[in-house]
């Protein structure tokens, strides 16, 4: 492709090394991209509150796509400028369906609102829910299941400690159809469910429009199934060397692993 007009990257398993660090080589590439005035957009399953540590390390202050596309977050102002949520009726219906098909699941929900991100309980979970990603300093608000499902939520998380995420996804997609969007970013028994049509591709398209960058000039990097739609949408989709096989199949190119500065290696063609 010609010089990208916007660079988009997943965070975990892509931009960050296996040690959850931004390496010197990757940081230098990000700095050089930004120095040209080209937007560098973080696109993640992470909620907004998990973005600032990465942003501070990389010096990024623009937009981030959070919650697999459910929230467009302005890093510099700590504001959500766009939020797509699941309503409580749908949350209850989805949960009832999955719990009947996969007994032993536990549930949690993410919450974001338009404007400043000051929600006092952004992550609620029923007793026994264990996030395989860890809590990253979060204080989980434990509530009865009815309350966990009782508010508009940007993401429903469904956890099963004796199934893989891939196994859960196969069951969920057959049962839920197109009523919601279901994906995963770790294979450790965790499904991530968003409103229908809400994916990283949808969120990145929103940011590209805000930035005035046409789709063919967007380059995107990712490693897990929740990145597939984004890589297919971008003008040039790049899978990491450590990526899931389905992600590699969906990409235009496969770079080296996140342990080998795979993002920087590609960006050095232009920046």
N, C-alpha and C positions, 0 to 999 in steps of 0.2 A: 504494500500500500504506500501512498504518498505519506509525507510527514503527518502523523496523527494530530488531530485538532483537539482531542480529549483522550486522556489515559485513565482507564478504570481498572481497579485491582481489588480482588478479594483480599482479606487480611490473613486469617489463620490458614496455614498450609500453603500460602502463596507469597504474600509480601513478607510475612514473618518467617524466620528460620525455624527449624525444629526446636530450637531453644527459646522460641517466642521472642526473638530479638529482630530488630531491623539492622542488618549488617552494614558495615561501612560502605561496601560496594553498592548496595541497594539504596542507601541514604543518598549517596552521591548522585545516583541516577535520578532519583526523585527531585533533588535540589536543582539539577540541570533542566529537567522538564519544566518545573515551576518558573525557573529563571527566564524561560522563553515566553511566558504568559500562557502556556498551555495548562488547562485545568487538569489536576490529578485528583481523581475521585475515589474514595474508599467505598467499596460495595460489599456489604457484609450481612451475615445473619445476626450479627451482634446488635443489641439495642443501643440507642443513642448514648446511654451512660457509660458504655464500654468503648466508646470511640476516642474520647479525649487523651488517654494515655498514648495511643498510637499517633494521634494528631500532634501531640506535643513532641514526640520523638522525631517525627518527620517534618515538623514545621508547617503542616497543612492547616489551612483555615477556611477552606471553601465548603462545598457541600459533601455530605456522605449519604449513601443509600444504606439504610439500616433495616433490620428485621426482614431480610430477604425481599426488600422492595416496599414494605408497608409504611416506612417513614423516610421522608427526605429531611435531613438534619443539617442545619447551618452551624458548622463547627464554631466559627468565630463568635457568633452571638448566642450560642447554646439554645437555639430555637428550632422547633420542628415546623417546617413550612408546608408540609403535606403529610396527612395521616390517613391510612386506609385500614379500617378495623372490621373485625368480625362482630356481629351483634349477638347479644346473649341468647336469643332464641336459637340461632344457628349453632352457637357454641354448645348448647345443651343437646341439640339433635346429633351433632357430630360425636360428642363425647359418649352419648348413649349407644350409638351405633358401634363405635370402636371398643367400648368396654364390654359389650356383649360378645364381640368377635374375638377379643384378646383379653380374657380375664387376667387380672393382676396388674393392669396398667395404673399408673398414677398420673395426675394432671397438674399443669401449671399454666399461667397466662402472663403475657407481657402487656404493659399498658403505656401508651404515649398519648400526649394531647398536643394540639396545635399551640404554638407559642413557647415560652420558656419551659425547659424540662425540669420541673420542680415537683413532680408527682411524689407524694410521700410513700406510696406503695406501688412502685413500678413493676414489681414481680411478685405475684401471689401464687402459692402452691398449697396443695393439700398435704397433710402429714404423710411422710414417707417418700415424698418426691426427692430424687437425687439427680442433680444435673451433671451429666458426664463431662461437661465443659468446665465444671467447677463453678464457684459463685463469684469469683473475681472481686471479692470484697463486698458483694451484695449482702444485705440482710434480708433473707427471704421472709416475706410475710405469710405465715401459715394460716390458712382459713379453711372452713368446711368446703366441701366440693361445690355446693350450691353457690357459695359466695365467690369462689374461684371463677366460676362460669357466669357470674351474675352481672358483669360489666363489659362494655365494649373493649375488645382486646386486639392488639396488633398481631399477636401470635398465640396459638394454642400449642403447648408442648405436651406430647404424650410419651411417657417413659415406660419401658418394660425391661426389667433387668435380666431376663433370660431369653431374649430375642435380639437379633440384629436389626438395625434400622431398615436394611434392605428387605428382610422378611416381613417386617411390619408394613412397609410401603406397599408391597404386593397385595396384602390383605386390604389395606386402606383404600387404595385406588379402585379396586373392584367394588367396594362398598359405597364409596363417596362420590365417584364419578367426577363430574365437572363442577360440583357444588362448592368446592373449596380448592385451594392449591396446596398440595402436600409434597414435601421434600425432606431432605436431611443433609446435615453438614458433618456428621460423625456417624459411624456405623455401630455405635455403642448403645443401640436400643433407644433412640430418640427420634420421634417424628416432629416436624415443624410445620404447622398448618396455618395458612393465611387465607384471606378472602379470595374468592375466585378471580383468577387473572392477575393476582399480585405476585410478581416474581422479581428477581433482580433485574431482568430485562425491562420490565415495566418501570421500575424505579430509575434505572439508568437512562431510559428514554426521557423521563421527566427532567432529569438533570441536564441531559444534552440539549433539550429544548430551552431550558432556562439559560444555558450557556451559549445558545445560538450555534451549536455544532451539529452538522448533519450526520446521520447514522453511518454513512460510509467512512467518515473520518474518525470514528471511535475505535480504539483498540482496547481489548479487555482481557484480563488474566484470571484464571481460576483453577480449582483443583477438585471440587466435590460436586455431587449431583445438583445441589442448589445453585451451581454456577452455569449449568448447561444452557438454559434459556438465554442468559446474558451473552455467552460466547457465541451462540447462534445468531443473536440479534446484532452484535457489534460488526462493524465493517471488517474487523480482523480479530478473531477469537483465538487466544493462546492458552493451551493447557500446560500445566506444570509437569515436569518429569515424574513427580510423585503423585500425579492425579489419578483419580478413579478411572477405570477403563472406559466407562461410558462418557466421561468428560473428554478424554483424549479423542474418542471417536467423533465427538461433536465439534471439535476445534478445527481451525484452519491450520494450526501449527502446534507442535509440542516442543517446549523449551526444556532446559535442564531443571532439576529439582529445586525446591525452595532452599535446600542446603547448599546450593551452588549458584545463588544469585540469578535464578532463571528469569525473573522479571527484568533485572538490569541488563542481562545479556541481550535481550530483544530490543530494549529501548535504546541501547547504544548505537543502533543502526541510524538513528535520527538525531539523538540528543547528546 
